[in-house]
Amino acid sequence: VQNNVSASLDESLQTAQDYSVLVDDPEAEDHNPDDWAEFFGQFGHVTFVTVAKDNGPLIKAMAERRAIMREIIMMIGNGNPSTEGGQDNDGSILNTTWGEEELNFKEKLNELVDSQRSEELTNQDKTRDLIMKTGVFGMKPMAKWKQALADVNEKIQKALEKAENPDTKFIPSKIFITFETEIGQRKCLKALSQGTLTAAFDLGKDKIESKYIFRGNVLAVKEAPEPNEVFYEDVDVTFKIRVKQQTITFFITVLMVFGSVIACKALQVGTGAGGAALW
């Protein structure tokens, strides 16, 4: 009954997840979205193909900058969007001013930094300044947020320079396929869902229809997560990297358990059952 209710609720609320699948193990040369659209077109009309590449450092830096900007805007306010530019005004931070003086972002930032350094502070301001200096509740003085913004901008610039280098080749790490209908997604998942080991090592090709194998690759296909549940900064962690990390973690865990058993046996021999029980 619980499964039926859960399925009914899921079907009553249609989201992008209900139309999309995720390919977890594309090969390095499979970066053409048209090729993916053609392959998955056998299950239904493909509306969108998103090729996520292994540019994790750039995505992480952009996410870090967004978090820093959010903290700064909370302290300086949203400002007043400029009326200049008409329809070309995109409402970005570059087209925003603060106060009657119409300070731009950089000027407003410097003004707040200077005000926090001023000796003419009220007791309330001094208390808040003390909390910021200690870093309690994640609060920081504006000078530190300004420096953090400068650091992350430098990090982004380096990542962009690397991306623009002709010798840099970002490879696909994940492929998001969105069908026009939910039936297309269901047909795809039914035909392409394979076991983890089968997809990881391309096993059992002789038992799988050739039309379900993409250029010799037994795909690891599953239902895509909701858009707001995708950790874009970790999209560069490929299926093979994750399997490798999980395998290493498994063997480390086994060794730790085995080591604990040996230590327990040694204590039992040396100190008796009481010592082993304490361990």
C-alpha positions as CSV (number, residue, x, y, z in Angstrom):
1,V,0.0,0.0,0.0
2,Q,2.8,2.4,0.9
3,N,4.6,1.8,-2.4
4,N,1.3,2.4,-4.3
5,V,0.7,5.7,-2.5
6,S,4.3,6.7,-3.1
7,A,4.1,5.9,-6.8
8,S,0.7,7.8,-7.1
9,L,2.2,10.9,-5.4
10,D,5.2,10.8,-7.7
11,E,3.1,10.5,-10.8
12,S,0.8,13.3,-9.7
13,L,3.8,15.7,-9.6
14,Q,5.6,16.0,-12.9
15,T,9.1,17.4,-12.9
16,A,12.2,17.3,-15.2
17,Q,13.3,14.1,-13.4
18,D,10.3,12.2,-14.8
19,Y,11.5,12.9,-18.4
20,S,15.3,12.6,-18.0
21,V,18.0,9.9,-17.6
22,L,21.7,10.2,-16.6
23,V,24.5,8.4,-18.4
24,D,27.2,8.0,-15.8
25,D,30.1,6.6,-17.8
26,P,30.6,8.3,-21.2
27,E,33.9,7.8,-23.0
28,A,36.4,10.6,-23.5
29,E,35.6,11.1,-27.2
30,D,31.8,11.0,-26.8
31,H,31.2,14.7,-26.5
32,N,28.9,15.3,-29.5
33,P,25.3,15.9,-28.3
34,D,24.0,14.9,-31.7
35,D,25.4,11.4,-31.4
36,W,23.7,11.0,-28.0
37,A,20.4,12.4,-29.3
38,E,20.5,9.9,-32.2
39,F,21.3,6.9,-30.0
40,F,18.5,7.7,-27.4
41,G,16.1,8.7,-30.1
42,Q,15.2,5.0,-30.5
43,F,13.2,5.3,-27.3
44,G,11.4,8.6,-28.1
45,H,12.0,12.1,-29.2
46,V,14.9,13.7,-27.4
47,T,14.3,17.3,-26.4
48,F,17.6,18.2,-24.6
49,V,21.1,16.7,-24.3
50,T,23.5,18.2,-21.7
51,V,27.1,17.1,-21.8
52,A,28.7,17.8,-18.5
53,K,32.5,17.9,-18.7
54,D,35.3,17.5,-16.1
55,N,35.8,21.2,-15.4
56,G,35.1,20.8,-11.7
57,P,37.7,23.4,-10.4
58,L,36.0,26.1,-12.4
59,I,32.5,25.1,-11.3
60,K,33.7,24.9,-7.7
61,A,35.2,28.4,-7.9
62,M,32.1,29.8,-9.4
63,A,29.9,28.3,-6.6
64,E,32.3,29.7,-4.0
65,R,32.1,33.1,-5.6
66,R,28.3,32.9,-5.6
67,A,28.3,32.1,-1.9
68,I,30.7,35.0,-1.1
69,M,28.6,37.4,-3.1
70,R,25.5,36.3,-1.3
71,E,27.1,37.1,2.1
72,I,28.3,40.5,0.8
73,I,24.9,41.5,-0.6
74,M,23.3,40.6,2.7
75,M,25.5,43.1,4.4
76,I,25.4,46.0,1.8
77,G,21.8,45.5,0.6
78,N,20.4,44.8,-2.9
79,G,21.0,48.4,-4.1
80,N,19.1,50.1,-6.9
81,P,19.2,48.7,-10.4
82,S,20.2,51.3,-12.9
83,T,17.5,52.7,-15.2
84,E,20.1,53.3,-17.9
85,G,20.4,51.0,-20.9
86,G,16.7,50.2,-21.2
87,Q,16.0,46.7,-22.3
88,D,19.8,46.0,-22.5
89,N,20.1,46.4,-18.7
90,D,20.3,42.9,-17.3
91,G,20.0,43.9,-13.7
92,S,23.5,42.5,-12.9
93,I,25.7,43.8,-10.1
94,L,27.5,46.1,-12.7
95,N,24.2,47.9,-13.3
96,T,23.4,48.5,-9.6
97,T,24.1,51.5,-7.4
98,W,23.8,52.1,-3.6
99,G,22.6,55.1,-1.7
100,E,22.0,58.7,-2.8
101,E,25.6,59.0,-3.9
102,E,24.9,56.1,-6.4
103,L,28.0,54.3,-5.4
104,N,28.9,51.3,-7.6
105,F,29.7,47.9,-6.1
106,K,33.4,48.4,-5.6
107,E,32.8,51.9,-4.0
108,K,30.1,50.5,-1.7
109,L,32.4,47.7,-0.6
110,N,35.2,50.0,0.2
111,E,32.9,52.3,2.1
112,L,31.7,49.5,4.4
113,V,35.3,48.3,4.9
114,D,36.3,51.8,6.0
115,S,33.3,52.2,8.3
116,Q,34.1,49.0,10.1
117,R,37.6,50.3,10.7
118,S,36.4,53.6,12.1
119,E,37.0,54.4,15.7
120,E,33.6,56.1,16.0
121,L,31.6,53.0,16.6
122,T,28.6,52.6,18.9
123,N,28.6,49.9,21.6
124,Q,26.3,47.8,19.4
125,D,28.6,48.1,16.4
126,K,31.6,47.2,18.6
127,T,29.8,44.1,19.8
128,R,29.0,43.1,16.2
129,D,32.5,43.9,15.2
130,L,33.9,41.6,17.9
131,I,31.7,38.7,16.9
132,M,32.8,39.2,13.3
133,K,36.5,39.1,14.2
134,T,36.0,35.9,16.2
135,G,34.2,34.3,13.2
136,V,31.3,33.1,15.4
137,F,28.2,32.0,13.4
138,G,30.2,32.3,10.2
139,M,30.2,36.1,10.5
140,K,33.2,37.9,9.1
141,P,34.2,41.6,8.8
142,M,33.7,43.1,5.3
143,A,37.5,43.3,4.8
144,K,37.7,39.5,5.0
145,W,34.8,39.0,2.6
146,K,36.5,41.5,0.2
147,Q,39.7,39.5,0.3
148,A,37.9,36.3,-0.1
149,L,36.2,37.7,-3.2
150,A,39.5,38.8,-4.6
151,D,41.0,35.4,-4.0
152,V,38.2,33.5,-5.7
153,N,38.2,35.9,-8.6
154,E,41.8,35.1,-9.1
155,K,41.1,31.4,-8.9
156,I,38.3,31.7,-11.5
157,Q,40.6,33.7,-13.8
158,K,43.3,31.0,-13.6
159,A,40.6,28.3,-14.4
160,L,39.3,30.3,-17.3
161,E,42.8,30.8,-18.7
162,K,43.3,27.0,-18.5
163,A,40.0,26.4,-20.2
164,E,41.0,28.7,-23.1
165,N,44.3,27.0,-23.6
166,P,44.1,25.0,-26.9
167,D,46.0,22.1,-25.2
168,T,43.3,21.7,-22.5
169,K,40.7,19.1,-23.4
170,F,37.8,18.7,-21.0
171,I,36.3,15.2,-21.4
172,P,32.6,14.3,-20.8
173,S,31.9,13.0,-17.3
174,K,28.1,12.8,-17.4
175,I,25.4,13.0,-20.0
176,F,21.8,14.2,-19.2
177,I,19.2,13.2,-21.7
178,T,15.7,14.7,-21.5
179,F,12.9,13.1,-23.5
180,E,9.7,14.8,-24.7
181,T,7.5,12.2,-23.0
182,E,7.7,10.2,-19.8
183,I,7.1,7.0,-21.9
184,G,10.4,7.6,-23.7
185,Q,12.2,7.8,-20.3
186,R,10.5,4.6,-19.0
187,K,11.4,2.7,-22.2
188,C,15.0,3.8,-22.0
189,L,15.4,2.8,-18.4
190,K,13.8,-0.6,-19.0
191,A,16.1,-1.3,-22.0
192,L,19.4,0.1,-20.7
193,S,19.4,-0.4,-16.9
194,Q,22.3,-2.7,-16.1
195,G,24.2,-3.9,-13.0
196,T,27.0,-1.7,-11.6
197,L,29.7,-4.3,-12.5
198,T,28.2,-4.9,-15.9
199,A,28.4,-1.2,-16.8
200,A,31.8,-0.6,-15.1
201,F,33.6,-3.4,-17.0
202,D,31.3,-3.6,-20.1
203,L,30.4,-7.2,-19.4
204,G,27.9,-9.4,-21.1
205,K,28.0,-7.6,-24.5
206,D,27.0,-10.9,-26.2
207,K,23.8,-11.0,-24.2
208,I,22.8,-7.4,-24.9
209,E,21.3,-6.3,-28.2
210,S,23.8,-4.3,-30.3
211,K,21.3,-1.4,-30.6
212,Y,21.5,-0.9,-26.8
213,I,25.4,-0.6,-26.8
214,F,26.8,2.9,-27.5
215,R,30.0,2.5,-29.5
216,G,31.1,-0.6,-27.6
217,N,30.2,0.9,-24.3
218,V,27.7,-0.7,-22.0
219,L,26.2,2.4,-20.5
220,A,25.5,3.0,-16.9
221,V,22.0,4.6,-17.2
222,K,19.7,5.6,-14.4
223,E,17.0,8.1,-13.7
224,A,18.4,11.6,-13.5
225,P,18.1,13.5,-10.2
226,E,16.0,16.6,-9.7
227,P,17.8,19.7,-11.2
228,N,18.2,21.3,-7.7
229,E,19.7,18.0,-6.4
230,V,22.6,18.0,-8.9
231,F,25.9,18.9,-7.3
232,Y,27.4,20.6,-10.4
233,E,30.7,21.2,-8.7
234,D,31.1,17.4,-8.4
235,V,29.9,16.5,-11.8
236,D,33.5,15.9,-12.9
237,V,33.7,12.8,-10.6
238,T,33.2,10.1,-13.2
239,F,31.7,6.7,-12.7
240,K,35.1,5.0,-12.9
241,I,36.6,7.4,-10.3
242,R,33.7,6.7,-8.0
243,V,34.0,2.9,-8.3
244,K,37.8,3.2,-7.7
245,Q,37.2,5.4,-4.6
246,Q,34.5,3.0,-3.2
247,T,36.8,0.0,-3.8
248,I,39.7,1.6,-1.9
249,T,37.3,2.6,0.9
250,F,36.0,-1.0,1.1
251,F,39.5,-2.6,1.4
252,I,40.5,0.0,4.0
253,T,37.4,-0.8,6.0
254,V,38.1,-4.6,5.8
255,L,41.7,-4.0,6.9
256,M,40.5,-1.9,9.9
257,V,38.0,-4.6,10.9
258,F,40.7,-7.3,10.5
259,G,43.2,-5.2,12.5
260,S,40.6,-4.8,15.3
261,V,40.0,-8.5,15.4
262,I,43.7,-9.2,15.7
263,A,44.1,-6.5,18.5
264,C,41.1,-8.0,20.3
265,K,42.6,-11.5,20.2
266,A,46.0,-10.2,21.4
267,L,44.3,-8.4,24.4
268,Q,42.4,-11.5,25.2
269,V,45.6,-13.6,25.3
270,G,47.5,-10.9,27.3
271,T,44.9,-9.6,29.7
272,G,42.1,-12.1,29.6
273,A,38.5,-11.7,28.5
274,G,38.1,-8.5,30.6
275,G,40.7,-6.6,28.6
276,A,39.2,-7.8,25.3
277,A,35.7,-6.7,26.4
278,L,37.0,-3.2,27.2
279,W,38.5,-3.0,23.7
